[in-house]
Amino acid sequence: MVSLVSTTLSLLLAIRAAYGMAFFPTRRRRDILLWMLSTIMLSADGALVPIYLLWRDPGLLDTVAGLILIDSLSVLPIVVRQLRPCQSLPS
C-alpha cells in the first residue's frame, strides 16, 4: 500500500514538473535540473537529522503518512529527470 501510494504521488507531482520544464522553458531551467541532480547525489546520512527534525514537530514519525511522504519526496528528482524529454539534436 505504501509503495503504491508513494509511486502514484511521485508520478502526479513529477508529470506536472516535467511537463512544465519541457514546454515552458525558462532561463533557470538548467539551474533547477542541476539542483535536482545534486539532491540525488546527497547521501542518506546527510539528510537524516533534518528529516527527523521536520517530521518530529507535526507528528509524522513512525506513521504511514510520514513514510509515504518521505518515499515520494526522495524519488521525486529522479522521476522528474526520467520523465523530462531529451533535447532535440541539431540537424
MARLUM-991710 format. One line per field, with one value per residue: residue number from 1; x, y, z of N, C-alpha, C in turn; residue in one letter. Coordinates in nm, 3 decimals. Atoms other than C-alpha are relative to their C-alpha. Example, Ala and Ser with C-alpha at 12.3 -4.5 7.8 and 13.67 -1.06 7.14 Angstrom:
% MARLUM-991710
n: c(1,2)
n.px: c(0.089,-0.082)
n.py: c(-0.119,-0.119)
n.pz: c(0.000,-0.006)
ca.px: c(1.230,1.367)
ca.py: c(-0.450,-0.106)
ca.pz: c(0.780,0.714)
c.px: c(0.090,-0.077)
c.py: c(0.120,0.109)
c.pz: c(0.000,0.073)
res: c(a,s)
//
This chain:
% MARLUM-991710
n: c(1,2,3,4,5,6,7,8,9,10,11,12,13,14,15,16,17,18,19,20,21,22,23,24,25,26,27,28,29,30,31,32,33,34,35,36,37,38,39,40,41,42,43,44,45,46,47,48,49,50,51,52,53,54,55,56,57,58,59,60,61,62,63,64,65,66,67,68,69,70,71,72,73,74,75,76,77,78,79,80,81,82,83,84,85,86,87,88,89,90,91)
n.px: c(0.082,-0.089,-0.070,0.097,0.036,-0.121,-0.027,0.104,-0.024,-0.121,0.030,0.087,-0.080,-0.108,0.054,0.024,-0.128,-0.069,0.076,-0.032,-0.138,-0.014,0.077,-0.006,-0.139,-0.041,-0.145,-0.054,0.031,-0.124,-0.038,0.092,-0.037,-0.125,0.032,0.065,-0.104,-0.079,0.074,-0.013,-0.133,-0.008,0.007,0.112,-0.046,0.004,0.138,0.073,0.032,0.105,0.128,0.050,0.049,0.121,0.109,0.030,0.095,0.140,0.042,-0.006,-0.092,0.061,0.134,0.004,0.001,-0.138,-0.077,0.043,-0.050,-0.145,-0.029,0.037,-0.090,-0.137,-0.017,0.055,-0.097,-0.031,0.116,0.008,-0.111,0.032,0.116,-0.031,-0.043,-0.135,-0.010,-0.013,-0.134,-0.006,-0.006)
n.py: c(-0.119,-0.116,-0.019,-0.041,-0.140,-0.079,-0.007,-0.082,-0.139,-0.045,-0.019,-0.116,-0.122,-0.005,-0.023,-0.144,-0.070,0.031,-0.067,-0.143,-0.024,0.031,-0.084,-0.139,-0.018,-0.125,-0.014,0.072,0.143,0.076,-0.009,0.085,0.139,0.027,0.009,0.129,0.102,-0.005,0.065,0.145,0.040,-0.016,0.128,0.014,-0.041,-0.146,-0.047,0.062,-0.092,-0.095,0.069,0.032,-0.123,-0.045,0.095,0.009,-0.102,0.027,0.132,0.097,0.110,0.133,0.007,0.039,-0.123,-0.049,0.089,-0.027,-0.132,0.001,0.082,-0.078,-0.113,0.042,0.044,-0.100,-0.049,0.106,0.019,-0.117,0.011,0.107,-0.036,-0.116,0.047,-0.033,-0.117,0.040,-0.015,-0.093,0.067)
n.pz: c(0.000,-0.009,0.127,0.102,-0.024,0.020,0.143,0.062,-0.038,0.069,0.142,0.017,-0.015,0.097,0.135,0.012,0.003,0.125,0.106,-0.009,0.043,0.142,0.090,-0.041,-0.041,-0.062,-0.004,-0.117,0.010,-0.014,-0.142,-0.076,0.026,-0.070,-0.142,-0.020,0.009,-0.123,-0.108,0.020,-0.045,-0.145,-0.070,-0.094,-0.133,-0.008,-0.006,-0.110,-0.110,0.040,0.018,-0.135,-0.063,0.070,-0.022,-0.143,-0.046,0.037,-0.045,0.110,-0.031,-0.017,0.056,0.140,0.079,0.004,0.087,0.138,0.037,0.018,0.118,0.118,0.017,0.024,0.139,0.090,0.100,0.097,0.088,0.087,0.096,0.094,0.080,0.085,0.130,0.042,0.089,0.140,0.053,0.114,0.132)
ca.px: c(0.000,0.280,0.466,0.153,0.051,0.410,0.458,0.127,0.202,0.552,0.421,0.146,0.394,0.670,0.449,0.347,0.705,0.850,0.573,0.638,1.012,0.966,0.704,0.754,1.131,1.282,1.632,1.671,1.563,1.924,1.993,1.685,1.786,2.137,1.994,1.773,2.075,2.265,1.982,2.011,2.381,2.315,2.385,2.109,2.322,2.332,1.954,1.864,1.881,1.689,1.421,1.391,1.353,1.096,0.892,0.905,0.708,0.398,0.393,0.487,0.744,0.651,0.339,0.237,0.171,0.524,0.669,0.464,0.567,0.939,0.936,0.760,0.987,1.308,1.246,1.086,1.407,1.479,1.128,1.128,1.465,1.340,1.013,1.171,1.205,1.550,1.665,1.633,1.958,2.070,2.038)
ca.py: c(0.000,0.240,0.180,0.218,0.548,0.674,0.591,0.749,1.067,1.090,1.045,1.303,1.564,1.471,1.469,1.827,1.938,1.761,1.898,2.249,2.219,2.075,2.307,2.628,2.680,2.948,3.081,2.897,2.552,2.431,2.553,2.375,2.049,2.077,2.140,1.833,1.628,1.747,1.630,1.284,1.278,1.369,1.078,0.946,1.013,1.383,1.404,1.200,1.473,1.739,1.486,1.375,1.735,1.817,1.502,1.528,1.851,1.764,1.411,1.222,0.998,0.628,0.687,0.552,0.906,1.010,0.708,0.775,1.140,1.075,0.798,1.025,1.322,1.121,0.982,1.295,1.438,1.104,1.071,1.429,1.371,1.049,1.199,1.509,1.461,1.462,1.775,1.754,1.710,1.981,1.893)
ca.pz: c(0.000,0.089,-0.236,-0.449,-0.290,-0.291,-0.658,-0.755,-0.561,-0.709,-1.061,-1.017,-0.898,-1.143,-1.453,-1.388,-1.320,-1.625,-1.849,-1.725,-1.782,-2.130,-2.274,-2.077,-2.078,-1.858,-1.817,-1.486,-1.612,-1.636,-1.281,-1.148,-1.317,-1.174,-0.827,-0.866,-0.970,-0.664,-0.437,-0.594,-0.504,-0.139,0.089,0.312,0.621,0.540,0.530,0.839,1.102,0.902,0.809,1.171,1.289,1.019,1.087,1.468,1.510,1.301,1.445,1.128,1.297,1.282,1.073,0.736,0.609,0.702,0.525,0.210,0.211,0.253,-0.008,-0.256,-0.195,-0.202,-0.552,-0.696,-0.854,-1.019,-1.159,-1.293,-1.457,-1.618,-1.741,-1.892,-2.267,-2.424,-2.600,-2.975,-3.159,-3.402,-3.771)
c.px: c(0.087,0.067,-0.094,-0.036,0.121,0.033,-0.101,0.021,0.123,-0.027,-0.089,0.077,0.103,-0.050,-0.024,0.131,0.073,-0.070,0.032,0.141,0.017,-0.067,-0.005,0.142,0.025,0.153,0.062,-0.025,0.125,0.047,-0.087,0.034,0.131,-0.024,-0.067,0.101,0.085,-0.075,0.003,0.133,0.019,-0.013,-0.116,0.041,-0.007,-0.140,-0.076,-0.042,-0.103,-0.136,-0.061,-0.060,-0.128,-0.120,-0.043,-0.110,-0.144,-0.049,-0.001,0.097,-0.078,-0.145,0.009,0.003,0.140,0.088,-0.034,0.058,0.150,0.040,-0.029,0.100,0.143,0.023,-0.049,0.102,0.034,-0.113,-0.013,0.107,-0.031,-0.116,0.025,0.050,0.142,-0.003,0.017,0.140,0.000,0.015,0.138)
c.py: c(0.126,0.026,0.046,0.148,0.091,0.017,0.089,0.147,0.056,0.026,0.121,0.131,0.014,0.025,0.149,0.078,-0.023,0.067,0.149,0.032,-0.023,0.103,0.148,0.031,0.139,0.007,-0.083,-0.150,-0.085,0.001,-0.090,-0.147,-0.037,-0.012,-0.135,-0.114,-0.001,-0.062,-0.152,-0.048,0.013,-0.136,-0.001,0.046,0.151,0.054,-0.053,0.098,0.105,-0.065,-0.033,0.125,0.051,-0.091,-0.005,0.097,-0.025,-0.139,-0.105,-0.115,-0.128,-0.005,-0.039,0.125,0.059,-0.082,0.024,0.133,-0.001,-0.087,0.078,0.113,-0.042,-0.045,0.104,0.057,-0.103,-0.016,0.119,-0.009,-0.106,0.038,0.117,-0.050,0.045,0.122,-0.049,0.030,0.098,-0.076,0.003)
c.pz: c(0.000,-0.134,-0.111,0.015,-0.025,-0.148,-0.071,0.032,-0.071,-0.147,-0.024,0.009,-0.111,-0.141,-0.022,-0.009,-0.132,-0.119,-0.001,-0.047,-0.150,-0.090,0.038,0.049,0.059,-0.003,0.113,-0.005,0.022,0.147,0.087,-0.019,0.068,0.150,0.031,-0.006,0.127,0.118,-0.014,0.057,0.150,0.068,0.100,0.140,0.018,0.015,0.121,0.109,-0.044,-0.019,0.136,0.065,-0.068,0.028,0.147,0.042,-0.044,0.039,-0.109,0.026,0.024,-0.045,-0.146,-0.089,-0.010,-0.092,-0.147,-0.047,-0.025,-0.118,-0.127,-0.026,-0.030,-0.144,-0.100,-0.099,-0.106,-0.100,-0.095,-0.107,-0.105,-0.092,-0.094,-0.135,-0.033,-0.091,-0.143,-0.050,-0.116,-0.130,-0.057)
res: c(m,v,s,l,v,s,t,t,l,s,l,l,l,a,i,r,a,a,y,g,m,a,f,f,p,t,r,r,r,r,d,i,l,l,w,m,l,s,t,i,m,l,s,a,d,g,a,l,v,p,i,y,l,l,w,r,d,p,g,l,l,d,t,v,a,g,l,i,l,i,d,s,l,s,v,l,p,i,v,v,r,q,l,r,p,c,q,s,l,p,s)
//
